[in-house]
Amino acid sequence: MMTLEQMLGLLGIVLGLSGGVFGLWWGRRMAARKNGLDERYEKITVHSLATGWKITIISIYLLLLLVILGTQFSTAQVLGILLFIHMAGWAFSTLYYNLKF
């Protein structure tokens, strides 16, 4: 039997995932209606995804350095930190490349 906290955590994960997928679908749908899915959009998408992964790799190295120095993390903490850093890096690099290109 799941506890209330586990059910709320699972609900948060499901709602977050479904909200993210809906947001991506809706954004692409609106962009397609306004002819926004062009070469500029593709270039921004490719650059921002690559930058997001570069930021994630740097954060993995920093977390490994912290572990070598004696800091203890649980698996859930590390995955949460990496997911947050990756999504933030992707979002901020998308904003940056939208302003740049």
N, CA and C of each residue as an Amber inpcrd file, in Angstrom:
protein
   303
   0.8460000  -1.1910000   0.0000000   0.0000000   0.0000000   0.0000000
   0.8860000   1.2460000   0.0000000   0.5670000   2.1670000  -0.8790000
   1.3420000   3.4040000  -0.9680000   0.8740000   4.3930000   0.0820000
   1.8290000   5.1490000   0.6140000   1.4790000   6.1930000   1.5640000
   0.9680000   7.4120000   0.7940000   0.4170000   8.3490000   1.5310000
  -0.0990000   9.5710000   0.9150000   1.0240000  10.3480000   0.2300000
   2.1950000  10.4080000   0.8610000   3.3160000  11.1390000   0.2660000
   3.7770000  10.4940000  -1.0330000   3.7790000   9.1670000  -1.0810000
   4.1640000   8.4780000  -2.3080000   3.1500000   8.7220000  -3.4170000
   1.8680000   8.7100000  -3.0700000   0.8290000   8.9680000  -4.0750000
   0.9190000  10.3960000  -4.5950000   1.1700000  11.3570000  -3.7010000
   1.3070000  12.7450000  -4.1390000   2.5510000  12.9250000  -5.0040000
   3.6340000  12.2430000  -4.6490000   4.8390000  12.3000000  -5.4710000
   4.6110000  11.7320000  -6.8520000   3.9360000  10.5930000  -6.9190000
   3.6200000   9.9790000  -8.2070000   2.6870000  10.8680000  -9.0190000
   1.7050000  11.4690000  -8.3580000   0.7940000  12.3850000  -9.0370000
   1.5520000  13.5930000  -9.5910000   2.5030000  14.1130000  -8.8140000
   3.3070000  15.2400000  -9.2820000   4.1360000  14.8920000 -10.5030000
   4.7150000  13.6920000 -10.5000000   5.5070000  13.2560000 -11.6520000
   4.6250000  13.1110000 -12.8860000   3.4660000  12.4780000 -12.7260000
   2.5610000  12.2670000 -13.8670000   2.0370000  13.6040000 -14.3890000
   1.6320000  14.4980000 -13.4940000   1.1250000  15.8020000 -13.9340000
   2.2240000  16.6420000 -14.5760000   3.4270000  16.5950000 -14.0240000
   4.5410000  17.3380000 -14.6100000   4.8920000  16.8370000 -15.9960000
   4.9340000  15.5270000 -16.1510000   5.2440000  14.9370000 -17.4500000
   4.1590000  15.2500000 -18.4730000   2.9050000  15.0800000 -18.0770000
   1.8170000  15.3530000 -19.0240000   1.7320000  16.8440000 -19.3490000
   1.9950000  17.7060000 -18.3830000   2.0040000  19.1410000 -18.6540000
   3.1230000  19.5380000 -19.5980000   4.2910000  18.9290000 -19.4360000
   5.4050000  19.2110000 -20.3350000   5.1370000  18.7610000 -21.7570000
   4.5920000  17.5580000 -21.9030000   4.2690000  17.0430000 -23.2400000
   3.1860000  17.9020000 -23.8860000   2.1770000  18.2830000 -23.1040000
   1.1210000  19.1420000 -23.6420000   1.6860000  20.4970000 -24.0640000
   2.5790000  21.0560000 -23.2520000   3.1810000  22.3450000 -23.5910000
   3.9920000  22.2870000 -24.8750000   4.7630000  21.2170000 -25.0540000
   5.5230000  21.0610000 -26.2970000   4.5900000  20.9150000 -27.4970000
   3.5480000  20.0960000 -27.3410000   2.6000000  19.8950000 -28.4350000
   1.8880000  21.2020000 -28.7830000   1.4020000  21.9020000 -27.7720000
   0.6570000  23.1410000 -27.9970000   1.5540000  24.2120000 -28.6160000
   2.7820000  24.3280000 -28.1270000   3.7070000  25.3170000 -28.6770000
   4.0300000  25.0580000 -30.1410000   4.2740000  23.8080000 -30.4920000
   4.5440000  23.4730000 -31.8970000   3.3050000  23.7050000 -32.7580000
   2.1320000  23.4250000 -32.2050000   0.8920000  23.6300000 -32.9600000
   0.6820000  25.1170000 -33.2540000   0.9040000  25.9570000 -32.2380000
   0.7390000  27.3930000 -32.4420000   1.8040000  27.9450000 -33.3920000
   3.0300000  27.4260000 -33.2730000   4.0930000  27.8780000 -34.1730000
   3.8000000  27.4710000 -35.6140000   3.2580000  26.2800000 -35.8010000
   2.9300000  25.8260000 -37.1570000   1.8260000  26.6820000 -37.7690000
   0.8770000  27.1170000 -36.9620000  -0.2070000  27.9710000 -37.4760000
   0.3160000  29.3170000 -37.9600000   1.3790000  29.8050000 -37.3210000
   1.9300000  31.1110000 -37.6820000   3.1930000  30.9790000 -38.5290000
   3.3580000  29.8300000 -39.1590000   4.5310000  29.5470000 -39.9970000
   5.8380000  29.7680000 -39.2390000   5.8540000  29.3700000 -37.9770000
   7.0360000  29.5640000 -37.1420000   7.9930000  28.3920000 -37.1390000
   7.6420000  27.2950000 -37.8020000   8.5220000  26.1260000 -37.8440000
   9.4120000  26.2160000 -39.0820000  10.3240000  27.1730000 -39.0700000
  11.1830000  27.4120000 -40.2190000  12.6310000  27.0480000 -39.8810000
  13.5690000  27.4800000 -40.7210000  14.9800000  27.1670000 -40.5050000
  15.5060000  27.8000000 -39.2240000  15.0320000  28.9890000 -38.9090000
  15.4600000  29.6590000 -37.6770000  15.0550000  28.8400000 -36.4580000
  13.8320000  28.3440000 -36.4610000  13.3490000  27.5120000 -35.3590000
  14.1980000  26.2520000 -35.2170000  14.4970000  25.6100000 -36.3460000
  15.3020000  24.3850000 -36.3150000  16.7040000  24.6680000 -35.7890000
  17.2930000  25.7740000 -36.2090000  18.6440000  26.1280000 -35.7550000
  18.6520000  26.4120000 -34.2600000  17.6670000  27.1370000 -33.7800000
  17.5670000  27.4360000 -32.3510000  17.3790000  26.1510000 -31.5580000
  16.5320000  25.2530000 -32.0440000  16.2800000  23.9920000 -31.3470000
  17.5480000  23.1520000 -31.2480000  18.2650000  23.0150000 -32.3510000
  19.4880000  22.2050000 -32.3590000  20.5390000  22.8040000 -31.4320000
  20.7500000  24.1180000 -31.5090000  21.7620000  24.7600000 -30.6730000
  21.4000000  24.6930000 -29.1870000  20.1370000  24.9130000 -28.8670000
  19.7550000  24.9140000 -27.4530000  19.8160000  23.5160000 -26.8500000
  19.4450000  22.4890000 -27.6090000  19.5690000  21.1180000 -27.0970000
  21.0310000  20.7460000 -26.8740000  21.8960000  21.1120000 -27.8100000
  23.3210000  20.8170000 -27.6540000  23.9000000  21.5510000 -26.4490000
  23.5270000  22.8030000 -26.2730000  24.0140000  23.5670000 -25.1290000
  23.4910000  22.9920000 -23.8220000  22.2340000  22.5640000 -23.8060000
  21.6750000  21.9400000 -22.6060000  22.4420000  20.6960000 -22.1990000
  22.8370000  19.8750000 -23.1760000  23.6150000  18.6730000 -22.8670000
  25.0210000  19.0220000 -22.4120000  25.6210000  20.0730000 -22.9690000
  26.9570000  20.4960000 -22.5150000  26.9060000  20.9550000 -21.0650000
  25.8820000  21.7030000 -20.7080000  25.7100000  22.1430000 -19.3230000
  25.5080000  20.9400000 -18.4100000  24.7520000  19.9510000 -18.8640000
  24.5100000  18.7450000 -18.0710000  25.8000000  17.9630000 -17.8460000
  26.6370000  17.8450000 -18.8620000  27.8970000  17.1150000 -18.7120000
  28.8150000  17.8250000 -17.7230000  28.8650000  19.1420000 -17.7860000
  29.6720000  19.8980000 -16.8200000  29.1560000  19.6680000 -15.4080000
  27.8430000  19.6500000 -15.2360000  27.2810000  19.4260000 -13.9000000
  27.5420000  18.0020000 -13.4160000  27.5770000  17.0200000 -14.3230000
  27.9230000  15.6480000 -13.9270000  29.3480000  15.6130000 -13.3930000
  30.2670000  16.2740000 -14.0820000  31.6440000  16.3270000 -13.6050000
  31.7430000  17.0140000 -12.2470000  30.9850000  18.0800000 -12.0580000
  31.0060000  18.7700000 -10.7620000  30.4430000  17.8880000  -9.6510000
  29.3710000  17.1540000  -9.9350000  28.8160000  16.2410000  -8.9360000
  29.7880000  15.1110000  -8.6190000  30.4750000  14.5860000  -9.6380000
  31.4800000  13.5540000  -9.3920000  32.6320000  14.0990000  -8.5580000
  33.0250000  15.3370000  -8.8020000  34.0690000  15.9700000  -7.9990000
  33.6310000  16.0980000  -6.5440000  32.3730000  16.4690000  -6.3270000
  31.8580000  16.5590000  -4.9590000  31.8520000  15.2030000  -4.2720000
  31.5270000  14.1450000  -5.0040000  31.5450000  12.7930000  -4.4350000
  32.9730000  12.3900000  -4.0720000  33.9360000  12.7180000  -4.9350000
  35.3360000  12.4150000  -4.6490000  35.7970000  13.1550000  -3.3980000
  35.2960000  14.3630000  -3.2010000  35.6680000  15.1510000  -2.0250000
  34.9350000  14.7130000  -0.7640000  34.0280000  13.7460000  -0.8740000
  33.3970000  13.1780000   0.3090000  31.9340000  13.5100000   0.5260000
  31.3290000  14.2740000  -0.3410000  29.9130000  14.5930000  -0.2060000
  29.0900000  13.3670000  -0.5810000  28.0490000  13.0900000   0.1800000
  27.2060000  11.9350000  -0.1050000  25.8560000  12.4030000  -0.6410000
  25.4550000  11.7990000  -1.7410000  24.1680000  12.0740000  -2.3600000
  23.4280000  10.7610000  -2.5420000  22.1070000  10.8120000  -2.4360000
  21.3160000   9.6360000  -2.8000000  21.0890000   9.6660000  -4.3120000
  20.6760000   8.5500000  -4.8390000  20.4180000   8.4680000  -6.2780000
  19.3150000   9.4380000  -6.6940000  18.2770000   9.5190000  -5.8900000
  17.1620000  10.4240000  -6.2110000  17.6230000  11.8800000  -6.2050000
  18.4960000  12.2380000  -5.2720000  18.9970000  13.6090000  -5.2290000
  19.8040000  13.9410000  -6.4790000  20.6890000  13.0370000  -6.8670000
  21.5240000  13.2760000  -8.0470000  20.6690000  13.3800000  -9.3010000
  19.7140000  12.4680000  -9.4580000  18.8550000  12.5170000 -10.6420000
  18.0100000  13.7860000 -10.6660000  17.5080000  14.2000000  -9.5120000
  16.7310000  15.4340000  -9.4460000  17.5630000  16.6550000  -9.7930000
  18.7810000  16.7070000  -9.2650000  19.6780000  17.8260000  -9.5640000
  19.9940000  17.8660000 -11.0540000  20.3410000  16.7100000 -11.6150000
  20.6930000  16.6630000 -13.0360000  19.5070000  17.0030000 -13.9350000
  18.3230000  16.5250000 -13.5870000  17.1370000  16.8480000 -14.3780000
  16.8480000  18.3430000 -14.3350000  16.9370000  18.9210000 -13.1460000
  16.6970000  20.3610000 -13.0100000  17.7240000  21.1640000 -13.8080000
  18.9970000  20.8010000 -13.6910000  20.0500000  21.5240000 -14.4100000
  19.8640000  21.3850000 -15.9180000  19.5290000  20.1860000 -16.3660000
  19.3560000  19.9730000 -17.8050000  18.1800000  20.7820000 -18.3510000
  17.0480000  20.7370000 -17.6630000  15.8740000  21.4720000 -18.1390000
  16.1040000  22.9830000 -18.0810000  16.7590000  23.4580000 -17.0160000
  17.0490000  24.8910000 -16.9150000  18.0430000  25.3130000 -17.9940000
  19.0610000  24.4930000 -18.2320000  20.0270000  24.8100000 -19.2820000
  19.3840000  24.8520000 -20.6510000  18.4840000  23.9200000 -20.8980000
  17.7660000  23.8910000 -22.1730000  16.8840000  25.1330000 -22.3140000
  16.1540000  25.4710000 -21.2550000  15.2450000  26.6190000 -21.3190000
  16.0080000  27.9320000 -21.4950000  17.0670000  28.1280000 -20.7050000
  17.8120000  29.3880000 -20.7990000  18.5890000  29.5010000 -22.1070000
  19.0940000  28.3740000 -22.6200000  19.7890000  28.4490000 -23.9040000
  18.7960000  28.6970000 -25.0430000  17.5830000  28.1750000 -24.9310000
  16.5580000  28.4780000 -25.9340000  16.2350000  29.9700000 -25.9220000
  16.0860000  30.5360000 -24.7410000  15.8420000  31.9740000 -24.6340000
  17.0060000  32.7670000 -25.2150000  18.2300000  32.3620000 -24.8830000
  19.4170000  33.0540000 -25.3870000  19.4740000  33.0150000 -26.9150000
  19.2820000  31.8310000 -27.4940000  19.3710000  31.7110000 -28.9500000
  18.1890000  32.3830000 -29.6490000  17.0420000  32.4810000 -28.9970000
  15.9310000  33.2410000 -29.5770000  16.2800000  34.7140000 -29.6660000
  16.9930000  35.2210000 -28.6820000  17.3950000  36.6250000 -28.7160000
  18.5730000  36.8490000 -29.6590000  19.4280000  35.8360000 -29.7980000
  20.6280000  35.9680000 -30.6300000  20.3220000  35.8580000 -32.1160000
  19.4840000  34.9010000 -32.5140000  19.2200000  34.6630000 -33.9410000
  17.9930000  35.4030000 -34.3810000
